[in-house]
Amino acid sequence: MITPEHLTGFLMMHAGFRTEFGRLAEACANPRDDAHEELLEEQLALVLDMLHAHHSHEDAGLWPTLVGRAPEAADVLAELESEHSVLDPLIAAASDRGVPLAVRAPTLRRLHELVNEHLDHEERIAVPLMLRHLTLDDVEADKRQAMDDFGRRRVPVIFGWLASSADADLLAASYADLPVVARLMFRLFWWPAYRRRFTRLYGATAPANALLES
């Protein structure tokens, strides 16, 4: 049986999704210039790609695994999967670069609202099932899949985005789970670089974090 600490990576992704569509909705409503618009498009594409990968993994792997071990949960997990299909049209509309960012901003706002509702539901229903029925081997396989989804070149930006979104306790647990070299790289290079990116994206200072900035 696993503990909540074993689901830190899963919940870090949730924290990232909970915040970023709201940030993007506000920034995309009025891009400053062409360079800002291109950076917003890049960030939006990244977050949408990660959301698609997260949902694909749940639908193809995680939910079937849980149903296999807890058949009585099949209906509630099917309900969670059906919510993914509700989000799909909004994801497609948000990713349509043929439509100006300012026109897509309301779609991003609606996506922010529905994603948060979905994650609330998922954390109420799926997380307790995960804690009861997943093994350490399952968790390690999930971590490997997540890193494959990230891609080596995108890791610094993704880690920065997630760090800018998580609360202090969740970030501390995630940071402690990283290899020593990754922790060093994150503190010295990745987080400072992402703070600069955050300012370019959102015209504000990234949320302060004593763990990363002390």
Backbone as a chain_set.jsonl record, in Angstrom:
{"seq": "MITPEHLTGFLMMHAGFRTEFGRLAEACANPRDDAHEELLEEQLALVLDMLHAHHSHEDAGLWPTLVGRAPEAADVLAELESEHSVLDPLIAAASDRGVPLAVRAPTLRRLHELVNEHLDHEERIAVPLMLRHLTLDDVEADKRQAMDDFGRRRVPVIFGWLASSADADLLAASYADLPVVARLMFRLFWWPAYRRRFTRLYGATAPANALLES", "coords": {"N": [[0.858, -1.205, 0.0], [0.546, 2.201, -0.843], [1.551, 5.567, 0.158], [0.345, 8.992, 0.718], [2.553, 10.598, 0.018], [3.739, 9.25, -2.059], [2.245, 9.97, -4.223], [2.973, 12.453, -4.982], [4.076, 13.476, -7.422], [1.934, 13.139, -9.233], [0.025, 14.841, -8.042], [1.405, 17.242, -8.192], [1.29, 17.752, -10.948], [-1.445, 18.191, -11.147], [-1.627, 20.555, -9.627], [-0.244, 22.292, -11.309], [-1.95, 22.345, -13.584], [-4.194, 23.448, -12.392], [-3.594, 26.136, -11.995], [-2.474, 27.291, -14.351], [-4.063, 27.69, -16.673], [-5.77, 29.728, -15.912], [-3.939, 31.836, -15.503], [-2.976, 32.064, -18.128], [-5.326, 32.731, -19.507], [-5.805, 35.34, -18.64], [-3.451, 36.691, -19.489], [-3.448, 36.203, -22.247], [-5.567, 37.656, -23.167], [-4.688, 40.166, -23.815], [-2.077, 40.45, -25.398], [1.252, 41.812, -25.287], [3.005, 42.316, -27.445], [4.367, 40.994, -30.559], [6.402, 39.182, -29.838], [5.751, 38.552, -27.218], [3.282, 37.373, -27.656], [4.051, 35.076, -29.09], [5.527, 33.709, -27.134], [3.507, 33.199, -25.285], [1.917, 31.492, -26.84], [3.668, 29.332, -27.029], [3.866, 28.529, -24.332], [1.197, 27.873, -23.826], [0.829, 25.757, -25.647], [2.559, 23.88, -24.537], [1.396, 23.353, -21.982], [-1.133, 22.416, -22.714], [-0.359, 20.127, -24.119], [0.751, 18.611, -22.047], [-1.538, 18.255, -20.484], [-3.107, 16.718, -22.209], [-1.458, 14.413, -22.372], [-1.527, 13.588, -19.711], [-4.252, 12.957, -19.322], [-4.526, 10.976, -21.271], [-2.867, 8.977, -20.274], [-4.234, 8.364, -17.908], [-6.695, 7.368, -18.93], [-5.897, 5.213, -20.556], [-4.237, 3.652, -18.965], [-4.154, 4.082, -16.038], [-6.878, 4.198, -15.024], [-8.0, 1.709, -16.067], [-6.282, -0.067, -14.64], [-7.023, 0.438, -11.981], [-9.74, -0.293, -12.072], [-9.448, -2.995, -12.571], [-8.494, -3.851, -10.126], [-10.314, -2.92, -8.326], [-13.212, -3.547, -8.961], [-15.717, -2.589, -8.237], [-15.516, 0.115, -8.445], [-15.838, 0.868, -11.044], [-17.907, 2.374, -12.285], [-17.691, 5.0, -11.216], [-15.147, 5.686, -12.043], [-15.465, 5.576, -14.787], [-17.083, 7.769, -15.067], [-15.282, 9.835, -14.455], [-13.589, 9.514, -16.655], [-15.34, 10.211, -18.704], [-15.559, 12.918, -18.276], [-13.202, 13.853, -19.31], [-13.728, 13.798, -22.053], [-15.554, 15.833, -22.226], [-13.951, 18.015, -21.793], [-12.363, 17.958, -24.061], [-13.288, 19.384, -26.502], [-12.896, 22.066, -25.709], [-10.149, 22.065, -25.261], [-9.264, 21.606, -27.864], [-10.195, 23.948, -29.116], [-8.774, 25.889, -27.698], [-6.209, 25.381, -28.557], [-6.086, 26.164, -31.183], [-4.31, 27.794, -33.393], [-5.048, 29.313, -35.508], [-6.884, 31.08, -34.665], [-6.99, 34.23, -33.108], [-5.13, 34.92, -30.097], [-6.407, 36.594, -28.227], [-9.07, 36.176, -28.789], [-9.32, 33.567, -28.069], [-9.095, 33.716, -25.342], [-11.464, 33.757, -23.606], [-12.208, 31.057, -23.881], [-10.056, 29.815, -22.641], [-10.468, 30.724, -20.06], [-12.866, 29.412, -19.431], [-11.957, 26.795, -19.678], [-10.141, 26.744, -17.569], [-11.946, 26.873, -15.412], [-13.468, 24.478, -15.715], [-11.495, 22.494, -15.707], [-10.54, 22.719, -13.092], [-12.846, 21.975, -11.666], [-13.048, 19.332, -12.542], [-10.621, 18.254, -11.573], [-11.008, 18.543, -8.825], [-13.062, 16.659, -8.493], [-11.723, 14.353, -9.33], [-9.698, 14.132, -7.406], [-11.207, 13.663, -5.159], [-12.378, 11.182, -5.754], [-10.612, 9.416, -7.247], [-8.022, 9.542, -6.092], [-8.168, 8.417, -3.4], [-8.706, 5.753, -4.191], [-6.388, 5.164, -5.607], [-4.512, 5.243, -3.542], [-5.275, 3.04, -2.09], [-5.029, 0.879, -3.844], [-2.866, 0.947, -5.683], [0.548, -0.011, -6.319], [4.011, 0.26, -5.257], [5.564, -0.324, -7.489], [3.784, 0.351, -9.535], [3.661, 3.128, -9.154], [6.318, 3.892, -9.674], [6.479, 3.175, -12.369], [4.659, 5.004, -13.403], [6.045, 7.381, -12.915], [8.212, 7.089, -14.656], [6.862, 7.108, -17.087], [5.835, 9.704, -17.037], [8.195, 11.253, -17.205], [9.033, 10.507, -19.736], [6.958, 11.664, -21.187], [7.442, 14.348, -20.626], [9.911, 14.867, -21.901], [13.367, 15.317, -22.403], [14.419, 17.888, -23.071], [12.435, 19.642, -22.355], [12.164, 19.5, -19.642], [13.351, 21.449, -17.737], [11.659, 23.75, -18.077], [9.104, 22.691, -17.575], [9.404, 21.761, -14.935], [9.836, 24.239, -13.709], [7.4, 25.58, -14.234], [5.61, 23.913, -12.774], [6.65, 24.236, -10.195], [6.06, 26.906, -9.795], [3.42, 26.777, -9.313], [2.637, 25.086, -7.251], [1.76, 24.575, -3.761], [3.626, 25.306, -0.714], [4.12, 22.988, 0.836], [3.59, 20.832, -0.897], [5.441, 21.363, -2.922], [7.839, 21.115, -1.472], [7.798, 18.379, -0.85], [7.908, 17.299, -3.413], [10.351, 18.294, -4.348], [12.14, 17.085, -2.576], [12.019, 14.532, -3.503], [13.459, 14.468, -5.79], [16.433, 13.504, -7.629], [19.753, 14.183, -6.352], [21.417, 15.67, -8.103], [19.529, 16.775, -9.857], [18.118, 18.394, -8.069], [20.074, 20.29, -7.46], [20.554, 21.438, -10.003], [18.038, 22.52, -10.42], [17.723, 24.478, -8.385], [19.923, 26.204, -8.914], [19.858, 26.856, -11.65], [17.484, 26.125, -13.257], [15.154, 27.082, -11.885], [15.743, 29.916, -11.469], [15.858, 30.641, -14.214], [13.251, 30.043, -14.99], [11.814, 31.847, -13.443], [12.448, 34.244, -14.721], [11.269, 33.725, -17.192], [8.59, 33.542, -16.373], [8.054, 36.188, -15.646], [8.26, 37.417, -18.149], [6.128, 36.163, -19.406], [3.842, 36.815, -17.807], [4.064, 39.339, -16.776], [4.69, 39.782, -14.137], [6.13, 38.992, -10.925], [7.322, 35.745, -10.271], [5.71, 33.487, -7.978], [7.071, 33.665, -4.731], [9.388, 31.442, -3.167], [10.65, 30.03, -0.38], [12.127, 27.71, -0.157], [13.433, 27.369, -2.61], [14.769, 29.725, -2.992], [16.358, 30.455, -0.883]], "CA": [[0.0, 0.0, 0.0], [1.348, 3.418, -0.937], [1.163, 6.682, 1.022], [0.14, 10.214, -0.068], [3.819, 11.119, -0.498], [4.037, 8.585, -3.324], [1.455, 10.596, -5.286], [3.399, 13.846, -5.099], [4.206, 13.859, -8.819], [0.576, 13.227, -9.769], [-0.621, 16.037, -7.506], [2.111, 18.404, -8.744], [0.694, 18.033, -12.251], [-2.742, 18.8, -10.888], [-1.409, 21.941, -9.207], [0.105, 23.053, -12.498], [-3.146, 22.553, -14.397], [-5.146, 24.295, -11.673], [-3.239, 27.553, -12.046], [-1.901, 27.891, -15.559], [-5.054, 28.154, -17.646], [-6.227, 31.034, -15.451], [-2.889, 32.802, -15.829], [-2.937, 32.257, -19.575], [-6.536, 33.437, -19.931], [-5.625, 36.769, -18.38], [-2.379, 37.244, -20.318], [-3.775, 36.092, -23.671], [-6.582, 38.643, -23.527], [-4.064, 41.394, -24.311], [-0.617, 40.295, -25.557], [1.936, 43.1, -25.418], [3.607, 42.458, -28.767], [4.48, 39.713, -31.252], [7.268, 38.275, -29.085], [4.965, 38.079, -26.081], [2.266, 36.465, -28.191], [4.687, 33.8, -29.428], [5.861, 33.029, -25.886], [2.246, 32.689, -24.747], [1.545, 30.322, -27.644], [4.56, 28.241, -26.638], [3.464, 28.065, -23.004], [-0.108, 27.244, -23.961], [1.014, 24.458, -26.306], [3.189, 22.981, -23.569], [0.454, 22.953, -20.939], [-2.154, 21.584, -23.343], [0.248, 18.836, -24.413], [0.853, 17.885, -20.789], [-2.892, 17.865, -20.082], [-3.481, 15.585, -23.076], [-0.687, 13.238, -21.958], [-2.025, 13.188, -18.39], [-5.544, 12.304, -19.506], [-4.326, 9.743, -22.045], [-2.315, 7.98, -19.354], [-5.306, 7.924, -17.017], [-7.695, 6.579, -19.655], [-5.331, 3.986, -21.12], [-3.493, 2.854, -18.003], [-4.472, 4.183, -14.616], [-8.256, 3.787, -14.717], [-8.145, 0.25, -16.196], [-5.6, -0.744, -13.53], [-7.849, 0.548, -10.779], [-10.945, -1.109, -12.26], [-9.054, -4.385, -12.416], [-8.266, -4.165, -8.708], [-11.492, -2.506, -7.556], [-14.299, -3.532, -9.957], [-16.854, -1.811, -7.751], [-15.286, 1.531, -8.755], [-15.874, 1.049, -12.494], [-18.824, 3.439, -12.702], [-17.192, 6.336, -10.876], [-13.988, 5.949, -12.894], [-16.005, 5.877, -16.117], [-17.564, 9.153, -15.005], [-14.099, 10.689, -14.584], [-13.133, 9.451, -18.044], [-16.279, 10.968, -19.546], [-15.269, 14.345, -18.118], [-12.129, 14.173, -20.255], [-14.315, 14.083, -23.362], [-16.192, 17.155, -22.13], [-12.881, 19.008, -21.908], [-11.667, 17.874, -25.348], [-13.57, 20.491, -27.433], [-12.259, 23.284, -25.216], [-8.72, 21.916, -25.514], [-9.062, 21.803, -29.302], [-10.397, 25.366, -29.427], [-7.677, 26.656, -27.097], [-4.958, 25.116, -29.278], [-6.242, 26.565, -32.585], [-3.523, 28.992, -33.648], [-5.704, 30.117, -36.536], [-7.737, 32.046, -33.956], [-6.141, 35.09, -32.274], [-5.103, 34.601, -28.672], [-7.411, 37.367, -27.489], [-10.37, 35.539, -29.023], [-9.31, 32.301, -27.322], [-8.993, 33.95, -23.897], [-12.63, 33.24, -22.868], [-12.132, 29.6, -23.874], [-9.097, 29.458, -21.597], [-11.117, 30.957, -18.767], [-13.805, 28.308, -19.214], [-11.146, 25.608, -19.461], [-9.651, 26.862, -16.182], [-13.034, 26.538, -14.488], [-13.856, 23.071, -15.829], [-10.372, 21.668, -15.265], [-10.525, 22.717, -11.629], [-13.959, 21.141, -11.208], [-12.689, 17.945, -12.822], [-9.564, 17.822, -10.652], [-11.65, 18.374, -7.516], [-13.769, 15.378, -8.545], [-10.725, 13.293, -9.436], [-8.999, 13.976, -6.133], [-12.149, 13.051, -4.207], [-12.732, 9.814, -6.114], [-9.531, 8.553, -7.723], [-6.849, 9.492, -5.213], [-8.318, 7.359, -2.388], [-8.569, 4.447, -4.841], [-4.972, 4.991, -5.908], [-3.808, 4.944, -2.293], [-5.623, 1.692, -1.631], [-4.858, -0.218, -4.797], [-1.633, 0.987, -6.456], [1.766, -0.502, -5.672], [5.202, 1.066, -5.518], [5.955, -0.556, -8.887], [2.889, 1.175, -10.351], [4.071, 4.527, -9.002], [7.579, 4.076, -10.394], [6.168, 3.146, -13.808], [4.028, 6.286, -13.715], [7.093, 8.404, -12.955], [8.966, 6.92, -15.904], [6.006, 7.569, -18.177], [5.775, 11.169, -16.972], [9.444, 11.807, -17.719], [8.993, 10.32, -21.188], [6.038, 12.683, -21.709], [8.085, 15.659, -20.521], [11.011, 15.029, -22.853], [14.521, 15.878, -21.7], [14.633, 19.325, -23.333], [11.374, 20.447, -21.746], [12.141, 19.311, -18.192], [13.533, 22.666, -16.931], [10.484, 24.622, -18.142], [7.989, 22.029, -16.898], [9.654, 21.822, -13.498], [9.61, 25.612, -13.273], [5.952, 25.826, -14.236], [4.984, 23.216, -11.648], [7.101, 24.874, -8.959], [5.369, 28.192, -9.662], [1.998, 26.507, -9.113], [2.37, 24.252, -6.079], [1.929, 25.186, -2.438], [4.948, 25.059, -0.146], [4.263, 21.601, 1.289], [3.66, 19.949, -2.062], [6.72, 21.609, -3.581], [8.903, 20.546, -0.653], [7.764, 16.929, -1.02], [8.373, 16.995, -4.768], [11.774, 18.623, -4.42], [12.875, 16.066, -1.829], [11.965, 13.285, -4.257], [14.348, 14.564, -6.95], [17.842, 13.151, -7.406], [20.562, 15.292, -5.859], [21.868, 16.507, -9.221], [18.381, 17.534, -10.338], [17.838, 19.455, -7.088], [21.088, 21.322, -7.644], [20.27, 22.119, -11.265], [16.805, 23.273, -10.269], [17.958, 25.672, -7.574], [20.931, 27.112, -9.467], [19.652, 27.238, -13.048], [16.151, 26.0, -13.827], [14.198, 27.983, -11.252], [16.003, 31.309, -11.869], [15.467, 30.846, -15.611], [11.792, 30.063, -15.105], [11.316, 33.113, -12.885], [12.546, 35.245, -15.791], [10.232, 33.387, -18.168], [7.31, 33.886, -15.768], [7.882, 37.642, -15.758], [7.972, 37.727, -19.556], [4.794, 35.66, -19.722], [2.711, 37.327, -17.049], [4.288, 40.7, -16.327], [4.692, 39.775, -12.67], [7.174, 38.16, -10.337], [6.87, 34.404, -9.922], [5.5, 33.33, -6.536], [8.298, 33.418, -3.975], [9.442, 30.176, -2.458], [11.862, 30.036, 0.461], [12.889, 26.486, -0.399], [14.23, 27.507, -3.814], [15.433, 31.028, -3.082], [17.114, 30.764, 0.327]], "C": [[0.887, 1.246, 0.0], [0.794, 4.487, 0.011], [0.949, 7.935, 0.16], [1.425, 10.769, -0.668], [4.189, 10.473, -1.838], [3.278, 9.198, -4.504], [1.842, 12.052, -5.504], [3.485, 14.289, -6.558], [2.857, 14.044, -9.485], [-0.093, 14.522, -9.324], [0.093, 17.313, -7.93], [1.553, 18.764, -10.111], [-0.677, 18.687, -12.085], [-2.588, 20.268, -10.489], [-1.065, 22.82, -10.407], [-1.098, 23.347, -13.366], [-4.127, 23.502, -13.717], [-4.852, 25.783, -11.87], [-3.063, 28.096, -13.462], [-2.932, 28.375, -16.558], [-5.652, 29.494, -17.221], [-5.217, 32.124, -15.745], [-2.88, 33.114, -17.319], [-4.165, 33.012, -20.069], [-6.375, 34.935, -19.756], [-4.586, 37.378, -19.314], [-2.747, 37.241, -21.792], [-4.832, 37.1, -24.109], [-5.969, 39.899, -24.13], [-2.555, 41.228, -24.418], [0.043, 41.646, -25.83], [2.457, 43.355, -26.829], [3.762, 41.06, -29.365], [5.326, 38.711, -30.463], [6.523, 37.704, -27.88], [3.911, 37.085, -26.546], [2.865, 35.095, -28.508], [5.056, 33.02, -28.17], [4.604, 32.458, -25.236], [1.78, 31.456, -25.516], [2.396, 29.113, -27.256], [4.156, 27.653, -25.29], [2.125, 27.325, -23.079], [0.017, 25.863, -24.597], [1.617, 23.444, -25.348], [2.173, 22.457, -22.567], [-0.658, 22.076, -21.519], [-1.61, 20.2, -23.674], [0.359, 17.992, -23.141], [-0.522, 17.433, -20.288], [-3.366, 16.672, -20.908], [-2.757, 14.313, -22.648], [-1.212, 12.693, -20.626], [-3.338, 12.421, -18.529], [-5.4, 10.988, -20.273], [-3.794, 8.629, -21.15], [-3.397, 7.457, -18.408], [-6.26, 6.977, -17.735], [-7.151, 5.231, -20.112], [-4.699, 3.081, -20.074], [-4.029, 2.88, -16.588], [-5.881, 3.699, -14.301], [-8.458, 2.285, -14.936], [-7.45, -0.534, -15.083], [-6.456, -0.714, -12.279], [-9.121, -0.28, -10.902], [-10.617, -2.589, -12.076], [-8.893, -4.792, -10.969], [-9.443, -3.782, -7.813], [-12.68, -2.408, -8.514], [-15.505, -2.705, -9.533], [-16.73, -0.322, -8.066], [-15.431, 1.829, -10.242], [-16.746, 2.234, -12.906], [-18.267, 4.828, -12.393], [-15.96, 6.687, -11.709], [-14.42, 6.226, -14.327], [-16.533, 7.306, -16.169], [-16.393, 10.131, -15.135], [-13.594, 10.698, -16.025], [-14.047, 10.246, -18.958], [-16.055, 12.465, -19.425], [-14.117, 14.766, -19.025], [-12.719, 14.535, -21.612], [-15.06, 15.414, -23.373], [-15.151, 18.259, -22.313], [-12.278, 19.057, -23.315], [-12.005, 19.004, -26.323], [-12.937, 21.815, -27.004], [-10.754, 23.241, -25.456], [-8.422, 22.159, -26.986], [-9.203, 23.279, -29.677], [-9.251, 26.213, -28.886], [-6.386, 26.503, -27.881], [-4.98, 25.6, -30.725], [-5.519, 27.885, -32.856], [-4.062, 29.817, -34.802], [-6.629, 31.165, -35.955], [-6.855, 32.904, -33.075], [-6.236, 34.728, -30.796], [-6.199, 35.333, -27.902], [-8.802, 36.756, -27.641], [-10.465, 34.216, -28.265], [-9.318, 32.499, -25.809], [-10.234, 33.487, -23.127], [-12.677, 31.714, -22.814], [-11.177, 29.124, -22.785], [-9.688, 29.672, -20.203], [-12.091, 29.83, -18.45], [-13.048, 27.007, -18.963], [-10.592, 25.594, -18.034], [-10.731, 26.419, -15.201], [-13.347, 25.047, -14.517], [-12.732, 22.133, -15.402], [-10.335, 21.605, -13.742], [-11.671, 21.887, -11.05], [-13.629, 19.659, -11.395], [-11.624, 17.445, -11.839], [-10.091, 17.682, -9.228], [-12.31, 16.997, -7.44], [-12.768, 14.219, -8.532], [-10.019, 13.059, -8.095], [-9.908, 13.412, -5.046], [-12.32, 11.56, -4.476], [-11.513, 8.944, -6.373], [-8.369, 8.447, -6.746], [-7.022, 8.478, -4.087], [-8.2, 5.95, -2.975], [-7.104, 4.153, -5.161], [-4.202, 4.593, -4.654], [-4.082, 3.518, -1.812], [-5.113, 0.592, -2.554], [-3.588, -0.157, -5.651], [-0.464, 0.465, -5.626], [2.917, 0.465, -5.952], [5.679, 0.884, -6.954], [5.077, 0.262, -9.835], [3.34, 2.635, -10.336], [5.358, 4.793, -9.777], [7.36, 4.05, -11.893], [5.519, 4.45, -14.243], [5.065, 7.4, -13.817], [7.893, 8.312, -14.254], [8.148, 7.411, -17.089], [5.939, 9.096, -18.204], [7.041, 11.793, -17.54], [9.545, 11.619, -19.228], [8.095, 11.376, -21.83], [6.683, 14.068, -21.683], [9.078, 15.859, -21.667], [12.157, 15.778, -22.179], [14.635, 17.389, -21.869], [13.6, 20.202, -22.635], [11.367, 20.376, -20.219], [12.347, 20.607, -17.414], [12.306, 23.578, -16.918], [9.31, 23.993, -17.397], [8.184, 22.054, -15.392], [9.413, 23.237, -12.962], [8.136, 25.957, -13.196], [5.289, 25.174, -13.027], [5.385, 23.845, -10.319], [6.399, 26.203, -8.728], [3.903, 28.019, -9.29], [1.676, 25.812, -7.809], [2.469, 25.042, -4.783], [3.242, 24.699, -1.827], [5.139, 23.598, 0.254], [4.412, 20.641, 0.113], [4.986, 20.117, -2.785], [7.869, 20.99, -2.788], [8.962, 19.029, -0.815], [8.283, 16.534, -2.395], [9.869, 17.217, -4.909], [12.61, 17.553, -3.723], [12.961, 14.753, -2.596], [12.897, 13.289, -5.476], [15.74, 14.029, -6.625], [18.652, 14.386, -7.02], [20.984, 16.229, -6.992], [20.723, 17.357, -9.746], [18.016, 18.656, -9.37], [18.81, 20.607, -7.259], [20.822, 22.129, -8.915], [19.039, 23.011, -11.129], [17.041, 24.571, -9.512], [18.854, 26.685, -8.277], [20.572, 27.65, -10.843], [18.182, 27.229, -13.477], [15.148, 26.967, -13.218], [14.507, 29.449, -11.56], [15.596, 31.591, -13.312], [13.953, 30.9, -15.741], [11.208, 31.328, -14.485], [11.384, 34.226, -13.937], [11.468, 34.996, -16.847], [8.852, 33.794, -17.637], [7.039, 35.384, -15.905], [7.579, 38.045, -17.196], [6.559, 37.293, -19.936], [3.696, 36.517, -19.102], [2.914, 38.732, -16.484], [4.291, 40.843, -14.824], [5.851, 38.917, -12.202], [6.592, 36.802, -9.985], [6.669, 34.306, -8.414], [6.796, 32.975, -5.816], [8.232, 32.069, -3.285], [10.756, 30.1, -1.703], [12.739, 28.824, 0.194], [13.855, 26.673, -1.562], [15.084, 28.752, -3.827], [16.267, 31.383, -1.851], [18.601, 30.652, 0.052]], "O": [[1.857, 1.328, 0.753], [-0.284, 4.332, 0.585], [1.332, 7.944, -1.01], [1.395, 11.352, -1.751], [4.876, 11.086, -2.655], [3.636, 8.964, -5.658], [1.106, 12.799, -6.148], [3.013, 15.375, -6.896], [2.658, 15.007, -10.225], [-0.707, 15.219, -10.132], [-0.539, 18.366, -8.022], [1.361, 19.942, -10.412], [-1.018, 19.626, -12.804], [-3.336, 21.124, -10.961], [-1.536, 23.952, -10.512], [-1.261, 24.472, -13.84], [-4.813, 24.274, -14.387], [-5.775, 26.597, -11.906], [-3.453, 29.228, -13.746], [-2.703, 29.378, -17.234], [-6.003, 30.311, -18.073], [-5.584, 33.213, -16.187], [-2.787, 34.272, -17.724], [-4.052, 33.85, -20.963], [-6.766, 35.712, -20.627], [-4.804, 38.454, -19.871], [-2.4, 38.173, -22.517], [-4.974, 37.367, -25.302], [-6.636, 40.622, -24.87], [-1.818, 41.803, -23.618], [-0.521, 42.506, -26.506], [2.362, 44.469, -27.344], [3.346, 40.068, -28.765], [5.003, 37.524, -30.424], [6.649, 36.521, -27.563], [3.681, 36.067, -25.892], [2.248, 34.067, -28.225], [4.915, 31.798, -28.14], [4.634, 31.353, -24.695], [1.303, 30.49, -24.919], [1.887, 27.996, -27.168], [4.109, 26.434, -25.124], [1.955, 26.274, -22.461], [-0.614, 24.909, -24.144], [1.225, 22.276, -25.349], [2.096, 21.252, -22.328], [-1.076, 21.105, -20.888], [-2.32, 19.204, -23.526], [0.089, 16.791, -23.166], [-0.65, 16.344, -19.728], [-3.955, 15.732, -20.375], [-3.371, 13.249, -22.567], [-1.323, 11.481, -20.444], [-3.513, 11.363, -17.925], [-6.072, 10.006, -19.96], [-4.22, 7.478, -21.257], [-3.47, 6.258, -18.14], [-6.596, 5.912, -17.216], [-7.857, 4.224, -20.063], [-4.629, 1.868, -20.271], [-4.324, 1.837, -16.004], [-6.063, 2.875, -13.404], [-9.039, 1.63, -14.071], [-7.969, -1.554, -14.63], [-6.599, -1.726, -11.593], [-9.539, -0.909, -9.93], [-11.402, -3.343, -11.501], [-9.129, -5.948, -10.616], [-9.557, -4.259, -6.684], [-13.111, -1.304, -8.847], [-16.231, -2.18, -10.377], [-17.707, 0.421, -7.971], [-15.166, 2.956, -10.661], [-16.363, 3.011, -13.78], [-18.363, 5.733, -13.223], [-15.75, 7.853, -12.045], [-13.795, 7.037, -15.012], [-16.437, 7.971, -17.2], [-16.495, 11.136, -15.838], [-13.22, 11.744, -16.556], [-13.575, 10.89, -19.894], [-16.33, 13.21, -20.366], [-14.063, 15.915, -19.463], [-12.258, 15.479, -22.255], [-15.181, 16.05, -24.421], [-15.43, 19.299, -22.908], [-11.74, 20.088, -23.718], [-11.087, 19.552, -26.934], [-12.493, 22.594, -27.847], [-10.149, 24.252, -25.812], [-7.45, 22.834, -27.325], [-8.414, 23.797, -30.467], [-8.807, 27.152, -29.547], [-5.549, 27.406, -27.87], [-3.981, 25.457, -31.429], [-6.052, 28.961, -32.583], [-3.574, 30.92, -35.048], [-7.107, 32.043, -36.673], [-6.027, 32.358, -32.345], [-7.28, 34.291, -30.311], [-6.842, 34.754, -27.026], [-9.615, 36.817, -26.719], [-11.552, 33.796, -27.868], [-9.53, 31.54, -25.067], [-10.081, 32.869, -22.074], [-13.131, 31.139, -21.825], [-11.455, 28.146, -22.091], [-9.434, 28.892, -19.285], [-12.134, 29.347, -17.319], [-13.458, 26.204, -18.124], [-10.579, 24.553, -17.377], [-10.452, 25.672, -14.264], [-13.478, 24.419, -13.466], [-12.989, 21.09, -14.801], [-10.119, 20.535, -13.172], [-11.488, 21.178, -10.06], [-13.899, 18.838, -10.519], [-11.725, 16.328, -11.332], [-9.66, 16.788, -8.499], [-12.145, 16.266, -6.463], [-12.947, 13.236, -7.813], [-9.776, 11.917, -7.705], [-9.435, 12.757, -4.117], [-12.398, 10.763, -3.541], [-11.382, 7.864, -5.797], [-7.79, 7.372, -6.589], [-6.086, 7.722, -3.828], [-7.655, 5.054, -2.331], [-6.642, 3.023, -5.003], [-3.343, 3.713, -4.699], [-3.223, 2.879, -1.205], [-4.799, -0.506, -2.096], [-3.262, -1.152, -6.298], [-0.489, 0.499, -4.395], [2.8, 1.368, -6.78], [6.149, 1.838, -7.573], [5.569, 0.805, -10.825], [3.393, 3.291, -11.376], [5.471, 5.81, -10.461], [7.987, 4.819, -12.622], [5.797, 4.948, -15.334], [4.979, 8.259, -14.694], [8.212, 9.328, -14.873], [8.682, 8.057, -17.991], [5.981, 9.705, -19.273], [6.963, 12.77, -18.285], [10.085, 12.478, -19.925], [8.423, 11.919, -22.885], [6.495, 14.864, -22.602], [9.078, 16.901, -22.321], [11.934, 16.759, -21.47], [14.919, 18.096, -20.902], [13.862, 21.372, -22.356], [10.631, 21.123, -19.573], [11.578, 20.864, -16.489], [11.948, 24.12, -15.873], [8.598, 24.683, -16.667], [7.245, 22.336, -14.647], [8.847, 23.406, -11.881], [7.675, 26.549, -12.22], [4.496, 25.811, -12.334], [4.557, 23.974, -9.416], [6.168, 26.589, -7.582], [3.218, 28.996, -8.987], [0.559, 25.929, -7.305], [3.17, 26.051, -4.711], [3.887, 23.794, -2.357], [6.209, 23.031, 0.032], [5.26, 19.749, 0.131], [5.591, 19.135, -3.214], [8.778, 20.402, -3.376], [10.047, 18.455, -0.907], [9.012, 15.551, -2.529], [10.568, 16.411, -5.524], [13.664, 17.16, -4.222], [13.868, 13.954, -2.367], [13.103, 12.257, -6.115], [16.178, 14.093, -5.476], [18.263, 15.51, -7.335], [20.913, 17.449, -6.847], [20.916, 18.534, -10.05], [17.646, 19.749, -9.799], [18.414, 21.772, -7.208], [20.862, 23.359, -8.897], [19.004, 24.121, -11.66], [16.609, 25.638, -9.947], [18.583, 27.886, -8.243], [20.936, 28.777, -11.178], [17.689, 28.225, -14.007], [14.378, 27.603, -13.938], [13.577, 30.184, -11.894], [15.051, 32.654, -13.607], [13.422, 31.703, -16.507], [10.193, 31.831, -14.969], [10.477, 35.053, -14.028], [10.834, 35.932, -17.335], [8.038, 34.336, -18.386], [5.927, 35.794, -16.24], [6.74, 38.913, -17.437], [5.878, 37.977, -20.699], [2.74, 36.9, -19.776], [2.041, 39.257, -15.793], [3.938, 41.895, -14.291], [6.472, 38.204, -12.991], [5.484, 36.721, -9.456], [7.374, 34.965, -7.651], [7.529, 32.086, -6.248], [7.165, 31.612, -2.873], [11.834, 30.103, -2.297], [13.962, 28.905, 0.306], [14.983, 26.184, -1.508], [16.037, 28.833, -4.601], [16.822, 32.479, -1.773], [19.414, 30.874, 0.949]]}, "num_chains": 1, "name": "protein.A"}
